Amino acid sequence: MAYKISDACVSCGACEASCPAGAITAGANQYEISADACLDCGACADTCPTSAISQ
């Protein structure tokens, strides 16, 4: 199951830089994770300073 970003996202970009698959992009209001590209590695969740990313 792909990781998801909640409304706690503050659009800092830390997750995008940490994603080895390039599955994270800036959305209109917060960052978004492409479920098709997500590797389920958890690198983004480990990097998020607001704990906005979970499975």
PAKE-791674 format. One record per residue: residue in three letters; x, y, z of N, C-alpha, C in turn. Coordinates in steps of 0.001 Angstrom, whole numbers. Layout:
BEGIN
residu:ALA npx:X npy:Y npz:Z capx:X capy:Y capz:Z cpx:X cpy:Y cpz:Z
...
END
This chain:
BEGIN
residu:MET npx:845 npy:-1181 npz:0 capx:0 capy:0 capz:0 cpx:890 cpy:1244 cpz:0
residu:ALA npx:594 npy:2173 npz:-861 capx:1383 capy:3389 capz:-981 cpx:1206 cpy:4294 cpz:238
residu:TYR npx:2222 npy:5079 npz:501 capx:2152 capy:6057 capz:1580 cpx:1249 cpy:7203 cpz:1140
residu:LYS npx:707 npy:7926 npz:2125 capx:-178 capy:9054 capz:1857 cpx:239 cpy:10229 cpz:2721
residu:ILE npx:-35 npy:11420 npz:2224 capx:297 capy:12644 capz:2952 cpx:-995 cpy:13262 cpz:3472
residu:SER npx:-1023 npy:13554 npz:4772 capx:-2221 capy:14115 capz:5404 cpx:-2219 cpy:15642 cpz:5334
residu:ASP npx:-3267 npy:16237 npz:5874 capx:-3393 capy:17688 capz:5918 cpx:-2364 cpy:18344 cpz:6833
residu:ALA npx:-1616 npy:17548 npz:7586 capx:-573 capy:18097 capz:8459 cpx:640 cpy:18562 cpz:7655
residu:CYS npx:652 npy:18289 npz:6362 capx:1761 capy:18694 capz:5482 cpx:1904 cpy:20215 cpz:5471
residu:VAL npx:3146 npy:20684 npz:5642 capx:3431 capy:22118 capz:5616 cpx:4193 cpy:22524 cpz:4350
residu:SER npx:4241 npy:21605 npz:3373 capx:4877 capy:21849 capz:2074 cpx:6341 cpy:22262 cpz:2187
residu:CYS npx:7085 npy:21596 npz:3064 capx:8501 capy:21929 capz:3239 cpx:9378 cpy:21305 cpz:2148
residu:GLY npx:8914 npy:20214 npz:1525 capx:9665 capy:19579 capz:449 cpx:10654 cpy:18527 cpz:881
residu:ALA npx:10790 npy:18279 npz:2170 capx:11755 capy:17290 capz:2655 cpx:11452 cpy:15903 cpz:2093
residu:CYS npx:10195 npy:15556 npz:2001 capx:9799 capy:14235 capz:1502 cpx:10149 cpy:14059 cpz:31
residu:GLU npx:9940 npy:15089 npz:-759 capx:10222 capy:15005 capz:-2190 cpx:11695 cpy:14709 cpz:-2434
residu:ALA npx:12558 npy:15362 npz:-1683 capx:13989 capy:15163 capz:-1843 cpx:14440 cpy:13779 cpz:-1380
residu:SER npx:13702 npy:13168 npz:-464 capx:14113 capy:11875 capz:80 cpx:13556 cpy:10679 cpz:-689
residu:CYS npx:12625 npy:10888 npz:-1593 capx:11975 capy:9784 capz:-2305 cpx:12855 cpy:9237 cpz:-3426
residu:PRO npx:13309 npy:7979 npz:-3313 capx:14172 capy:7403 capz:-4339 cpx:13437 cpy:7107 cpz:-5646
residu:ALA npx:12120 npy:7049 npz:-5604 capx:11336 capy:6732 capz:-6798 cpx:10821 cpy:7982 cpz:-7520
residu:GLY npx:11008 npy:9135 npz:-6916 capx:10485 capy:10364 capz:-7509 cpx:8970 cpy:10387 cpz:-7528
residu:ALA npx:8348 npy:9736 npz:-6551 capx:6895 capy:9598 capz:-6510 cpx:6182 cpy:10777 cpz:-5865
residu:ILE npx:6933 npy:11728 npz:-5337 capx:6329 capy:12848 capz:-4606 cpx:6497 cpy:14138 cpz:-5396
residu:THR npx:5379 npy:14852 npz:-5547 capx:5393 capy:16125 capz:-6262 cpx:4591 cpy:17157 cpz:-5484
residu:ALA npx:4858 npy:18417 npz:-5777 capx:4124 capy:19500 capz:-5127 cpx:2732 cpy:19583 cpz:-5726
residu:GLY npx:1723 npy:19555 npz:-4861 capx:341 capy:19709 capz:-5299 cpx:-114 cpy:21135 cpz:-5085
residu:ALA npx:-1378 npy:21380 npz:-5283 capx:-1927 capy:22723 capz:-5138 cpx:-1820 cpy:23243 cpz:-3707
residu:ASN npx:-2115 npy:22382 npz:-2726 capx:-2109 capy:22812 capz:-1325 cpx:-1069 cpy:22110 cpz:-468
residu:GLN npx:-590 npy:20959 npz:-918 capx:401 capy:20179 capz:-178 cpx:1055 cpy:19206 cpz:-1144
residu:TYR npx:2069 npy:18521 npz:-681 capx:2729 capy:17540 capz:-1528 cpx:1841 cpy:16313 cpz:-1694
residu:GLU npx:2030 npy:15593 npz:-2812 capx:1233 capy:14415 capz:-3121 cpx:2144 cpy:13259 cpz:-3504
residu:ILE npx:1712 npy:12037 npz:-3190 capx:2463 capy:10834 capz:-3520 cpx:1702 cpy:10055 cpz:-4580
residu:SER npx:2376 npy:9717 npz:-5675 capx:1781 capy:8892 capz:-6719 cpx:1766 cpy:7445 cpz:-6241
residu:ALA npx:584 npy:6882 npz:-6075 capx:456 capy:5503 capz:-5595 cpx:1106 cpy:4518 cpz:-6559
residu:ASP npx:1073 npy:4813 npz:-7837 capx:1661 capy:3921 capz:-8837 cpx:3184 cpy:3898 cpz:-8773
residu:ALA npx:3790 npy:4996 npz:-8385 capx:5254 capy:5087 capz:-8355 cpx:5855 cpy:4779 cpz:-6982
residu:CYS npx:5048 npy:4860 npz:-5924 capx:5541 capy:4649 capz:-4559 cpx:6082 cpy:3233 cpz:-4374
residu:LEU npx:7282 npy:3134 npz:-3784 capx:7933 capy:1840 capz:-3538 cpx:7631 cpy:1289 cpz:-2145
residu:ASP npx:6891 npy:2009 npz:-1337 capx:6597 capy:1617 capz:41 cpx:7855 cpy:1480 cpz:889
residu:CYS npx:8858 npy:2290 npz:607 capx:10121 capy:2175 capz:1339 cpx:10101 cpy:2926 cpz:2665
residu:GLY npx:9260 npy:3956 npz:2793 capx:9151 capy:4711 capz:4033 cpx:10157 cpy:5829 cpz:4209
residu:ALA npx:10990 npy:6071 npz:3211 capx:11992 capy:7140 capz:3323 cpx:11326 cpy:8494 cpz:3548
residu:CYS npx:10217 npy:8723 npz:2902 capx:9519 capy:9999 capz:3038 cpx:8963 cpy:10183 cpz:4454
residu:ALA npx:8388 npy:9131 npz:4995 capx:7810 capy:9198 capz:6345 cpx:8892 cpy:9453 cpz:7385
residu:ASP npx:10051 npy:8863 npz:7200 capx:11163 capy:9052 capz:8120 cpx:11694 cpy:10483 cpz:8085
residu:THR npx:11531 npy:11156 npz:6950 capx:12067 capy:12493 capz:6760 cpx:11096 cpy:13599 cpz:7144
residu:CYS npx:9803 npy:13319 npz:7118 capx:8785 capy:14347 capz:7350 cpx:8865 cpy:14924 cpz:8764
residu:PRO npx:9077 npy:16242 npz:8896 capx:9197 capy:16852 capz:10225 cpx:7868 cpy:16988 cpz:10972
residu:THR npx:6735 npy:16848 npz:10261 capx:5439 capy:16993 capz:10915 cpx:4684 cpy:15659 cpz:11022
residu:SER npx:5332 npy:14574 npz:10671 capx:4714 capy:13233 capz:10697 cpx:3418 cpy:13190 cpz:9901
residu:ALA npx:3400 npy:13886 npz:8760 capx:2212 capy:13961 capz:7917 cpx:2090 cpy:12781 cpz:6966
residu:ILE npx:3088 npy:11896 npz:6939 capx:3080 capy:10785 capz:5975 cpx:2930 cpy:9458 cpz:6696
residu:SER npx:1982 npy:8649 npz:6197 capx:1758 capy:7327 capz:6776 cpx:1212 cpy:6391 cpz:5708
residu:GLN npx:1117 npy:5112 npz:6058 capx:566 capy:4133 capz:5127 cpx:-913 cpy:4019 cpz:5307
END
